[in-house]
Amino acid sequence: MRKRKKSVYKVLTKEELSTFFKCVDDYKFKTIFMIAYGSGLRIGEIVNLHISDIDSKKMRIFVREGKGNKERYTILSKTSLEMLRTYWSKYRKPVKSDKIFLTELDEPMTVGVIRDRFRRYRRKAGLNEKVTMHTLRHCYATNLIENGATLIQVKELMGHSNIRSTMEYVHVANIDLGLESPLDVFMRGEEDGKNIENLEQDLEENGLKVGELKSKVDTKGIINKIRLKRADIAWMGIELKGTNAIVKVIKADEKPEIINEEDYCNIVSNKVGVITKINAQNGTANVKVGDTVNVGTTLINRVDGRKIHRN
């Protein structure tokens, strides 16, 4: 007996998803389809949704009676929440039912009705007939993995009983492996060594040399002079321990912008993160330790008086 080959999941592109959602002109069904994609719900789980299953504080959906009668929590997207609120206030009739989605006859929504509507909009969008309502769930899992979610996280959100089911989505996800060849690591180290090899000479010229009294070594002054001179150094630190000087350097990936010494400028964040230390030698600190910053957040205001490296 020949073993049946398992087919690869069909996943829609961003353009196909956009086209499909634009074709859905019924707000109730657009909300249903958005939740299927935004939370990875099976069609049967959608028809069983109760208003009490929506947790807007923790931004999650409680899934009751999932596959195998298993219960779980999954993500509630901000878009889905706004659509649910609009649907509930403007389109859903005030009938005595805790179920979120009802038919035109004010009865609980059925799987068959949703499937029929999906097929109608799929044809309108010009999508392949192999695209089903369940495809939106496949898209959810695949996009989660592409966005950095771990297999364990996706397994729990999808309600899979076996990690092997979750691993099927890895085959269709467009993943950057994030791995670097050992040769590239080696060659980068060689290049870094060449770029920093003249640092010892710069240190000696600016006062950090053998035989110099520790009390006469101005570490801050040395650091400032070298950083102003060298665009290949993003950060530098000097620690004096006994008769030794420990010099730490972080190489700059790009040449920093040089600010005219007569101008004022702000130093801003170039990434998302949490402030663990800030030292404003020039200007006024705009954030404090523990603050979360986004790209473009001003860290230090009105820096002036010198040429500044903006990192």
Secondary structure as the mmCIF struct_conf table of DSSP 4:
data_model
#
loop_
_struct_conf.conf_type_id
_struct_conf.id
_struct_conf.beg_label_comp_id
_struct_conf.beg_label_asym_id
_struct_conf.beg_label_seq_id
_struct_conf.end_label_comp_id
_struct_conf.end_label_asym_id
_struct_conf.end_label_seq_id
HELX_LH_PP_P HELX_LH_PP_P1 ARG A 2 LYS A 10
HELX_RH_AL_P HELX_RH_AL_P1 LYS A 14 CYS A 23
HELX_RH_AL_P HELX_RH_AL_P2 TYR A 27 SER A 39
HELX_RH_AL_P HELX_RH_AL_P3 ILE A 43 VAL A 47
TURN_TY1_P TURN_TY1_P1 ASN A 48 ASN A 48
STRN STRN1 HIS A 50 HIS A 50
HELX_RH_3T_P HELX_RH_3T_P1 ILE A 51 ASP A 53
STRN STRN2 ILE A 54 ASP A 55
TURN_TY1_P TURN_TY1_P2 SER A 56 MET A 59
STRN STRN3 ARG A 60 VAL A 63
BEND BEND1 GLU A 65 GLU A 65
HELX_RH_3T_P HELX_RH_3T_P2 LYS A 67 ASN A 69
STRN STRN4 ARG A 72 ILE A 75
HELX_RH_AL_P HELX_RH_AL_P4 LYS A 78 THR A 86
HELX_RH_PI_P HELX_RH_PI_P1 TYR A 87 TYR A 91
BEND BEND2 ARG A 92 ARG A 92
BEND BEND3 LYS A 96 LYS A 96
STRN STRN5 LYS A 99 LYS A 99
BEND BEND4 ILE A 100 ILE A 100
STRN STRN6 LEU A 102 LEU A 102
TURN_TY1_P TURN_TY1_P3 GLU A 104 LEU A 105
BEND BEND5 ASP A 106 GLU A 107
STRN STRN7 PRO A 108 PRO A 108
HELX_RH_AL_P HELX_RH_AL_P5 VAL A 111 ALA A 125
TURN_TY1_P TURN_TY1_P4 GLY A 126 GLY A 126
TURN_TY1_P TURN_TY1_P5 GLU A 129 LYS A 130
HELX_RH_AL_P HELX_RH_AL_P6 MET A 133 GLU A 146
TURN_TY1_P TURN_TY1_P6 ASN A 147 GLY A 148
HELX_RH_AL_P HELX_RH_AL_P7 LEU A 151 MET A 158
TURN_TY1_P TURN_TY1_P7 GLY A 159 GLY A 159
BEND BEND6 SER A 161 ASN A 162
HELX_RH_AL_P HELX_RH_AL_P8 ILE A 163 MET A 167
HELX_RH_3T_P HELX_RH_3T_P3 GLU A 168 HIS A 171
TURN_TY1_P TURN_TY1_P8 VAL A 172 VAL A 172
BEND BEND7 ALA A 173 ALA A 173
HELX_RH_AL_P HELX_RH_AL_P9 PRO A 182 ILE A 196
TURN_TY1_P TURN_TY1_P9 GLU A 197 ASN A 198
HELX_RH_AL_P HELX_RH_AL_P10 LEU A 199 GLU A 205
TURN_TY1_P TURN_TY1_P10 ASN A 206 GLY A 207
TURN_TY1_P TURN_TY1_P11 VAL A 210 GLY A 211
HELX_RH_3T_P HELX_RH_3T_P4 LYS A 214 LYS A 216
HELX_RH_AL_P HELX_RH_AL_P11 THR A 219 LYS A 229
TURN_TY1_P TURN_TY1_P12 ALA A 231 ASP A 232
STRN STRN8 ILE A 233 LYS A 241
TURN_TY1_P TURN_TY1_P13 GLY A 242 THR A 243
STRN STRN9 ASN A 244 LYS A 251
BEND BEND8 ASP A 253 GLU A 254
HELX_LH_PP_P HELX_LH_PP_P2 LYS A 255 PRO A 256
STRN STRN10 GLU A 257 ILE A 258
HELX_LH_PP_P HELX_LH_PP_P3 ILE A 259 ASN A 260
TURN_TY1_P TURN_TY1_P14 GLU A 261 GLU A 262
BEND BEND9 ASP A 263 ASP A 263
STRN STRN11 CYS A 265 VAL A 268
BEND BEND10 ASN A 270 LYS A 271
STRN STRN12 GLY A 273 VAL A 274
BEND BEND11 THR A 276 THR A 276
BEND BEND12 GLN A 281 GLY A 283
STRN STRN13 THR A 284 ALA A 285
TURN_TY1_P TURN_TY1_P15 VAL A 289 GLY A 290
STRN STRN14 THR A 292 VAL A 293
TURN_TY1_P TURN_TY1_P16 VAL A 295 GLY A 296
STRN STRN15 THR A 298 VAL A 303
BEND BEND13 GLY A 305 ARG A 306
STRN STRN16 HIS A 309 ARG A 310
#
